[in-house]
Amino acid sequence: MSKKSLTFGSKDGMRFILDWRSDYPTGNGPIGKSWGEMQLWVQDTLVWGYKDKSGKTRGIAWNWIDILEFLGNAWPYLIEEEQHPIAFGSDSKQPTYLNELWVNVKQRLHNLPDTEADEEDELFRDFLAVHDFSEALHGASVPKLLCLRRGNQLLAATERQEWVLPFADTLSTLQSLGDSILSRLDELKDRRSEIARNRWNERDSSMPLMQRWQIATGMEADQLRRILPKNINTAAANDETYQIKAAARMLGKKLTEGQLRDLLESINNIEHTAGFDLSDLWLDATNILRQHESDKPAIQGYNLANMLREAINCPSGKVDPEALLSEWGVVIQEFEMGSSDLDAIAVWRNKSTPIIMLNMAGPRTKFSTGKRSTLAHEICHILVDMDGALPAIEVLGGEVARPIEQRADAFAAEFLLPRAQARFYFEQKLAIASDEERENAIRLAVGDLAKEYEVSHEMTVWQIRNSSAISREDDDQKLNKYINSIYKPNT
């Protein structure tokens, strides 16, 4: 019954095991020719498939022209789109992980007025149609598998689990799978096979160029024409235009058109200098992420900060992020752009020497403590994101993936004021304070730590809280007056 077994991908990423079968009742059409059993694995997890009575892993029997049609239609979206369609804003229900998206969208729609809910529901369904692989199998019930690009990474998520995979390797796997399915239809001349063949063969060229820019940026064509740099070649390869696409996506909802046009022009005119290399630190940082890959982003950030402090022989005490960046050769430039949430733009296309552009009128950077936290934040991205989630650019104050920013914020706080030091000093101050003196002792502890480490009072309080130094609820309540924001605790 089985003619041959094919494997696409590797055990470290997304993997398809496909056994063609020839037992479909009408075996000469596109369904019969593409009939077979497929197992879909992500690393060591079987997403599509099952164990039979003998304990053998079996694939799902289906006509896999469905997957070919799905991939042919979804291809430009898988390459260009890096954001989900729902604008949660600062909503606490904004998903940290991709696999939270289904539930969080459902909850959000439940709380919206009917008209808005219908509009967002349609947007979400359109998004799933090109990112959820289960949508490919019309009439079959299979587990959801949502895939979304994040820089050089691909997020793959079932409803229970999420993986971070190499984007290029995964795309190569999908291309090999598509080519193999197409080869089964070689001699077929029916309309469905012809459409599937043409769609797959033209997957990189059939969509109008400006539509691809719209997918990549989330912006309308008319607006793109107004804000794109004059000398940019919009038809250039994706690698050459990725930096501007990413910048427009991250900044588009945060700035006026004039501000956006000027910044994109500046970014496009940057002359990149090759040769930036932090090889030992990059290796150490990669190992830290590997050791803590299942931990929350904040825990990853804390451990990265501790690693860097050890590497620069400064396990405790005040650090100077600007001096460290200068030592690495990173270029720091200052500009002013008021009336925006923008603090900084960091550019490092193709691992070139990073250029950090600081908005000295930004909500953080207009303060010396905020400037230090901004630079520390960018140090984290330089350590772990230049070859991963942010291969070309990062915007602090822009639309950047939440877990990436959570990790960098936690890193900045721990690098500037380690929790161990915050806890030691706080406990020392309160150990000798009576109940009547505790509020004043807390005020002095927060003020002294903030001054000694040159960080904001708010960052100080969050580091005290995150250090588990507080054992009394009334002490914790006394700290609330220093907190300005739940979502941006490091300003």
Wavefront OBJ file of the C-alpha trace (Angstrom):
o trace
v 0.000 0.000 0.000
v 2.841 2.391 0.841
v 5.117 3.297 -2.054
v 7.781 5.283 -0.252
v 8.429 7.276 2.889
v 9.847 10.795 2.757
v 11.150 13.034 5.532
v 11.377 16.816 5.296
v 13.127 18.859 7.978
v 15.119 17.799 11.021
v 14.497 16.662 14.585
v 15.626 20.085 15.829
v 12.890 21.952 13.968
v 9.703 21.320 12.025
v 9.583 17.899 10.404
v 7.157 16.139 8.056
v 7.157 12.373 7.470
v 5.092 11.486 4.435
v 4.071 8.058 3.168
v 2.343 8.142 -0.207
v -0.498 5.673 -0.633
v -2.132 4.309 -3.757
v -5.334 2.929 -2.284
v -7.640 5.915 -2.810
v -10.747 4.709 -4.717
v -10.325 7.218 -7.541
v -6.556 7.254 -7.640
v -5.872 9.157 -10.865
v -7.077 12.621 -9.846
v -5.429 15.254 -7.618
v -6.888 13.734 -4.453
v -5.833 10.190 -5.250
v -2.388 11.242 -6.466
v -1.725 13.288 -3.322
v -3.238 10.729 -0.938
v -0.969 9.621 1.857
v -0.179 9.559 5.571
v 1.608 12.542 7.060
v 3.175 13.047 10.461
v 3.895 16.627 11.459
v 6.456 17.033 14.234
v 7.855 20.116 15.917
v 11.069 19.015 17.578
v 10.077 16.024 19.762
v 6.323 16.767 19.767
v 3.969 14.960 17.400
v 1.436 17.595 16.337
v -0.357 15.661 13.583
v -0.447 11.883 13.940
v -1.175 9.160 16.468
v 0.015 5.870 17.939
v -1.739 2.759 16.636
v -2.574 -0.280 18.756
v 0.901 -1.708 18.287
v 2.491 1.527 19.494
v 3.709 2.552 16.034
v 3.493 6.227 15.139
v 1.166 6.792 12.202
v 0.370 9.838 10.140
v -2.968 11.351 9.198
v -4.407 9.976 5.964
v -5.384 12.862 3.688
v -5.078 14.385 0.240
v -2.053 16.656 0.584
v -2.826 18.870 -2.365
v -4.630 20.792 0.394
v -1.279 21.659 1.987
v 0.192 22.638 -1.371
v -2.722 25.013 -2.000
v -2.408 26.445 1.501
v 1.337 27.038 1.181
v 0.990 28.605 -2.272
v -1.522 31.103 -0.901
v 0.148 31.674 2.495
v 3.765 31.963 1.283
v 4.066 35.788 1.079
v 2.300 36.142 4.425
v 4.647 33.660 6.103
v 7.602 35.639 4.732
v 6.381 39.209 5.245
v 3.949 39.288 8.166
v 5.344 39.503 11.699
v 2.408 40.863 13.680
v -0.972 39.461 14.574
v -3.966 41.506 13.404
v -5.474 42.490 16.765
v -4.263 45.740 18.355
v -4.357 44.907 22.056
v -2.358 48.046 22.898
v -1.513 48.113 26.607
v -4.360 45.698 27.329
v -3.319 43.191 29.994
v -4.734 40.500 27.709
v -2.086 41.146 25.067
v -0.578 37.690 24.541
v 2.982 37.183 25.708
v 3.231 33.962 23.724
v 1.736 33.097 20.356
v -0.146 30.107 21.746
v -2.169 32.467 23.979
v -3.568 34.258 20.949
v -6.668 32.103 20.370
v -7.974 32.429 23.935
v -7.042 36.092 24.350
v -8.730 37.103 21.094
v -11.866 35.192 22.088
v -11.973 36.977 25.440
v -11.371 40.341 23.784
v -14.147 39.844 21.226
v -16.552 38.892 24.006
v -16.034 42.298 25.634
v -16.285 44.428 22.479
v -19.448 45.987 20.990
v -20.938 43.743 18.324
v -19.823 45.793 15.307
v -16.207 46.044 16.501
v -16.222 42.374 17.493
v -17.403 41.345 14.025
v -14.688 43.423 12.341
v -11.902 42.035 14.523
v -13.244 38.500 14.201
v -13.057 38.786 10.403
v -9.482 40.098 10.617
v -8.514 37.217 12.868
v -10.111 34.618 10.599
v -8.237 36.052 7.611
v -5.016 35.858 9.645
v -5.621 32.216 10.576
v -6.337 31.349 6.936
v -2.667 31.992 6.067
v -0.905 31.224 9.362
v -2.731 28.269 10.932
v -1.799 25.051 9.114
v -4.939 23.289 10.338
v -6.898 25.658 8.079
v -5.392 23.854 5.070
v -7.251 20.606 5.621
v -10.803 21.287 4.541
v -13.082 18.808 6.262
v -10.490 17.258 8.572
v -10.141 17.910 12.292
v -6.477 18.296 13.212
v -4.676 20.224 15.974
v -4.028 23.875 15.265
v -0.492 24.900 14.331
v 0.035 28.638 14.084
v 3.225 29.933 12.435
v 4.416 33.541 12.519
v 7.747 35.049 11.565
v 9.796 37.010 14.111
v 12.937 38.268 12.386
v 15.243 35.330 11.744
v 12.965 33.130 13.819
v 9.665 31.406 13.248
v 7.234 31.024 16.117
v 5.258 27.792 15.855
v 2.456 27.241 18.335
v -0.250 24.759 19.158
v -2.877 25.804 21.686
v -0.709 24.356 24.456
v 2.877 24.937 23.430
v 5.168 27.313 21.539
v 8.520 26.786 19.827
v 11.093 29.193 18.429
v 12.548 27.772 15.195
v 15.058 29.051 12.630
v 13.037 30.891 10.002
v 15.209 30.081 6.969
v 15.484 26.374 7.832
v 11.736 26.061 8.365
v 10.974 27.837 5.108
v 13.358 25.452 3.316
v 11.532 22.491 4.871
v 8.174 23.821 3.693
v 9.556 24.423 0.205
v 10.833 20.842 -0.050
v 7.460 19.548 1.134
v 5.609 21.674 -1.411
v 7.910 20.577 -4.246
v 7.378 16.934 -3.333
v 3.595 17.246 -3.337
v 3.752 19.128 -6.626
v 5.742 16.290 -8.208
v 2.779 13.972 -7.579
v 0.626 16.195 -9.806
v 3.084 16.418 -12.712
v 0.978 14.618 -15.285
v -2.409 15.962 -14.202
v -4.196 18.519 -16.401
v -7.366 19.094 -14.370
v -8.240 22.619 -13.259
v -7.480 22.081 -9.562
v -4.027 20.673 -10.244
v -3.236 23.463 -12.708
v -4.258 26.174 -10.228
v -2.287 24.551 -7.401
v 0.765 24.154 -9.662
v 0.670 27.766 -10.867
v 0.077 29.152 -7.394
v 3.028 27.225 -5.993
v 5.392 28.014 -8.860
v 4.515 31.720 -8.675
v 4.344 31.981 -4.880
v 7.163 34.559 -4.751
v 6.039 36.687 -7.679
v 2.266 36.544 -8.096
v 1.420 39.091 -5.385
v 1.809 42.787 -6.307
v 4.896 44.348 -4.758
v 3.057 47.062 -2.832
v 0.717 44.481 -1.336
v 3.724 42.666 0.128
v 4.891 45.942 1.677
v 1.425 46.379 3.151
v 1.576 42.899 4.701
v 5.047 43.557 6.115
v 4.256 46.956 7.614
v 0.546 46.851 8.394
v 0.178 50.142 6.508
v -1.956 51.185 3.533
v -0.382 51.640 0.099
v -1.073 55.386 -0.105
v 0.594 55.985 3.255
v 3.585 53.875 2.273
v 4.069 55.948 -0.869
v 4.109 59.103 1.268
v 6.579 57.933 3.913
v 9.057 55.614 2.157
v 12.555 57.015 1.451
v 12.869 58.499 -2.024
v 15.894 56.454 -3.017
v 14.720 53.077 -1.747
v 14.325 50.270 -4.259
v 11.030 48.718 -3.178
v 11.557 45.884 -5.669
v 14.882 44.847 -4.111
v 15.303 41.485 -2.419
v 13.596 41.079 0.933
v 16.940 41.030 2.783
v 17.783 44.465 1.376
v 14.444 46.072 2.250
v 13.782 44.231 5.519
v 15.281 47.015 7.657
v 12.883 49.654 6.335
v 9.907 47.304 6.439
v 10.651 46.467 10.078
v 11.166 50.123 11.003
v 7.889 51.146 9.352
v 6.041 48.329 11.118
v 7.474 49.218 14.537
v 7.038 52.994 14.157
v 3.946 53.296 11.982
v 1.361 53.616 14.747
v 3.559 55.713 17.029
v 4.587 58.729 14.920
v 3.097 61.299 12.602
v 3.674 60.748 8.902
v 6.237 63.554 8.837
v 8.172 62.113 11.765
v 8.036 58.650 10.256
v 9.186 59.831 6.828
v 12.172 61.679 8.318
v 13.228 58.748 10.487
v 12.940 56.199 7.688
v 15.039 58.477 5.487
v 17.694 58.683 8.208
v 17.689 54.924 8.746
v 17.912 54.226 5.023
v 20.921 56.546 4.679
v 22.947 54.882 7.433
v 26.260 53.559 6.145
v 26.708 50.176 7.806
v 30.141 49.118 8.994
v 30.891 45.394 9.034
v 33.124 43.580 11.479
v 31.210 43.927 14.752
v 32.005 40.872 16.869
v 31.220 39.915 20.453
v 31.899 36.252 19.782
v 32.572 35.082 23.364
v 29.729 37.122 24.845
v 27.339 36.016 22.094
v 28.240 32.397 22.819
v 27.728 32.858 26.570
v 24.414 34.631 25.973
v 23.232 31.865 23.638
v 24.070 29.283 26.285
v 22.100 31.256 28.888
v 19.029 31.319 26.650
v 19.388 27.635 25.923
v 19.556 26.844 29.646
v 16.502 29.007 30.358
v 14.489 28.521 27.155
v 11.399 27.374 29.089
v 11.587 30.237 31.593
v 9.699 33.505 31.415
v 11.352 36.349 29.474
v 12.125 38.238 32.699
v 14.036 35.278 34.129
v 16.054 35.064 30.922
v 16.820 38.781 31.215
v 17.961 38.474 34.831
v 20.329 35.640 33.993
v 21.747 37.439 30.966
v 22.448 40.512 33.117
v 24.208 38.445 35.773
v 26.294 36.763 33.078
v 27.377 40.116 31.643
v 28.241 41.572 35.046
v 30.472 38.575 35.693
v 32.035 38.917 32.235
v 32.996 42.568 32.864
v 34.181 41.751 36.412
v 31.513 43.846 38.093
v 29.229 41.458 40.016
v 27.974 44.313 42.226
v 27.991 48.102 42.276
v 27.145 50.740 39.692
v 27.831 50.065 36.007
v 28.152 52.454 33.065
v 26.209 51.126 30.043
v 27.320 53.986 27.787
v 30.997 53.330 28.500
v 30.511 49.607 27.865
v 28.828 50.253 24.531
v 31.622 52.634 23.534
v 34.178 49.990 24.491
v 32.417 47.596 22.135
v 32.531 50.191 19.348
v 28.780 50.855 19.296
v 27.899 54.305 17.908
v 25.529 56.427 20.008
v 23.800 59.362 18.331
v 21.350 61.839 19.840
v 18.359 63.575 18.274
v 15.132 65.152 19.509
v 11.617 64.196 18.537
v 8.950 65.376 20.929
v 5.302 64.309 21.124
v 6.056 60.611 20.791
v 6.676 57.494 22.856
v 9.905 56.897 20.978
v 13.013 56.538 23.159
v 15.569 54.943 20.867
v 16.193 53.223 17.572
v 18.985 50.676 17.333
v 20.156 49.641 13.865
v 22.529 46.729 13.126
v 21.649 45.278 9.753
v 23.488 42.019 9.035
v 25.414 42.234 12.326
v 26.999 45.514 11.309
v 28.327 47.812 14.032
v 25.210 48.862 15.970
v 24.104 52.478 15.858
v 21.864 53.573 18.729
v 19.851 56.733 18.031
v 18.597 58.264 21.282
v 15.565 60.551 21.278
v 16.547 62.975 24.020
v 12.918 64.085 24.272
v 11.674 60.529 24.773
v 9.670 59.507 27.835
v 12.666 57.651 29.270
v 15.692 59.275 27.679
v 14.835 62.830 28.692
v 15.984 61.757 32.174
v 19.550 60.642 32.936
v 18.213 57.520 34.664
v 16.020 56.776 31.645
v 18.950 57.201 29.281
v 20.920 54.650 31.292
v 18.020 52.163 31.293
v 17.532 52.685 27.538
v 21.171 51.947 26.792
v 21.098 48.901 29.072
v 17.942 47.742 27.281
v 19.744 47.960 23.928
v 22.726 46.020 25.324
v 20.394 43.061 25.862
v 19.214 43.194 22.243
v 22.811 43.376 21.027
v 23.657 40.283 23.071
v 20.795 38.015 22.012
v 18.558 39.460 19.285
v 20.818 40.641 16.446
v 20.813 37.198 14.869
v 17.358 36.223 16.069
v 14.164 38.155 16.641
v 15.589 41.555 15.607
v 18.120 41.012 12.800
v 18.128 44.602 11.528
v 16.531 47.103 13.877
v 14.845 47.643 17.247
v 12.623 50.515 18.318
v 12.200 51.250 22.009
v 8.751 52.759 22.150
v 7.640 51.011 18.962
v 5.714 47.853 18.117
v 8.165 45.136 19.183
v 7.210 41.620 20.282
v 6.221 41.744 23.934
v 8.401 38.889 25.271
v 11.476 40.360 23.550
v 10.909 43.716 25.251
v 10.069 42.082 28.593
v 13.389 40.255 28.507
v 15.309 43.429 27.634
v 13.537 45.463 30.324
v 14.287 42.826 32.970
v 17.891 42.702 31.771
v 18.221 46.494 32.043
v 16.856 46.545 35.577
v 19.077 43.688 36.773
v 22.170 45.008 35.018
v 21.775 48.482 36.518
v 20.534 47.431 39.983
v 20.904 43.727 40.819
v 18.060 42.367 42.920
v 20.530 40.869 45.404
v 21.929 44.347 46.175
v 18.432 45.835 46.357
v 17.313 43.161 48.770
v 20.403 43.385 50.993
v 20.165 47.161 51.372
v 16.380 47.211 51.840
v 16.404 44.504 54.499
v 19.298 46.187 56.264
v 17.437 49.492 56.462
v 14.203 47.943 57.729
v 15.837 45.554 60.206
v 16.323 48.309 62.766
v 13.160 50.318 61.995
v 10.194 50.303 64.364
v 6.650 50.228 63.012
v 6.472 54.014 63.315
v 9.747 54.427 61.459
v 9.139 51.955 58.627
v 7.621 54.347 56.101
v 10.527 56.746 56.490
v 13.005 53.854 56.363
v 11.430 52.636 53.098
v 11.630 56.147 51.632
v 15.301 56.399 52.563
v 16.081 52.917 51.226
v 14.439 53.628 47.858
v 16.078 57.045 47.584
v 19.546 55.822 48.568
v 19.460 52.866 46.151
v 18.169 55.030 43.288
v 20.924 57.594 43.880
v 23.754 55.080 44.342
v 22.908 53.085 41.204
v 21.574 56.083 39.213
v 18.250 54.489 38.381
v 14.690 55.718 38.714
v 12.726 55.299 41.923
v 10.294 53.133 39.983
v 12.965 50.738 38.767
v 14.320 50.590 42.313
v 10.926 49.613 43.712
v 10.397 46.911 41.091
v 13.816 45.435 41.823
v 13.041 45.458 45.566
v 9.712 43.748 44.930
v 11.207 41.226 42.520
v 13.957 40.387 45.020
v 11.416 38.967 47.530
v 12.693 41.431 50.120
v 9.191 42.412 51.230
v 7.568 40.185 53.817
v 4.841 42.506 55.058
v 1.829 43.576 53.014
v 1.773 47.037 54.566
v 5.394 47.567 53.485
v 4.452 46.586 49.943
v 1.573 49.051 49.926
v 3.910 51.848 50.981
v 5.832 51.289 47.729
v 2.833 51.835 45.455
v 3.297 55.606 45.309
v 6.565 55.121 43.409
v 4.914 53.059 40.661
v 3.765 54.957 37.581
v 3.073 52.141 35.159
v 2.325 48.442 35.240
v 3.495 47.909 31.666
v 6.669 50.049 31.631
v 8.175 49.493 35.070
v 11.704 50.522 34.169
v 11.180 54.190 33.292
l 1 2 3 4 5 6 7 8 9 10 11 12 13 14 15 16 17 18 19 20 21 22 23 24 25 26 27 28 29 30 31 32 33 34 35 36 37 38 39 40 41 42 43 44 45 46 47 48 49 50 51 52 53 54 55 56 57 58 59 60 61 62 63 64 65 66 67 68 69 70 71 72 73 74 75 76 77 78 79 80 81 82 83 84 85 86 87 88 89 90 91 92 93 94 95 96 97 98 99 100 101 102 103 104 105 106 107 108 109 110 111 112 113 114 115 116 117 118 119 120 121 122 123 124 125 126 127 128 129 130 131 132 133 134 135 136 137 138 139 140 141 142 143 144 145 146 147 148 149 150 151 152 153 154 155 156 157 158 159 160 161 162 163 164 165 166 167 168 169 170 171 172 173 174 175 176 177 178 179 180 181 182 183 184 185 186 187 188 189 190 191 192 193 194 195 196 197 198 199 200 201 202 203 204 205 206 207 208 209 210 211 212 213 214 215 216 217 218 219 220 221 222 223 224 225 226 227 228 229 230 231 232 233 234 235 236 237 238 239 240 241 242 243 244 245 246 247 248 249 250 251 252 253 254 255 256 257 258 259 260 261 262 263 264 265 266 267 268 269 270 271 272 273 274 275 276 277 278 279 280 281 282 283 284 285 286 287 288 289 290 291 292 293 294 295 296 297 298 299 300 301 302 303 304 305 306 307 308 309 310 311 312 313 314 315 316 317 318 319 320 321 322 323 324 325 326 327 328 329 330 331 332 333 334 335 336 337 338 339 340 341 342 343 344 345 346 347 348 349 350 351 352 353 354 355 356 357 358 359 360 361 362 363 364 365 366 367 368 369 370 371 372 373 374 375 376 377 378 379 380 381 382 383 384 385 386 387 388 389 390 391 392 393 394 395 396 397 398 399 400 401 402 403 404 405 406 407 408 409 410 411 412 413 414 415 416 417 418 419 420 421 422 423 424 425 426 427 428 429 430 431 432 433 434 435 436 437 438 439 440 441 442 443 444 445 446 447 448 449 450 451 452 453 454 455 456 457 458 459 460 461 462 463 464 465 466 467 468 469 470 471 472 473 474 475 476 477 478 479 480 481 482 483 484 485 486 487 488 489 490 491
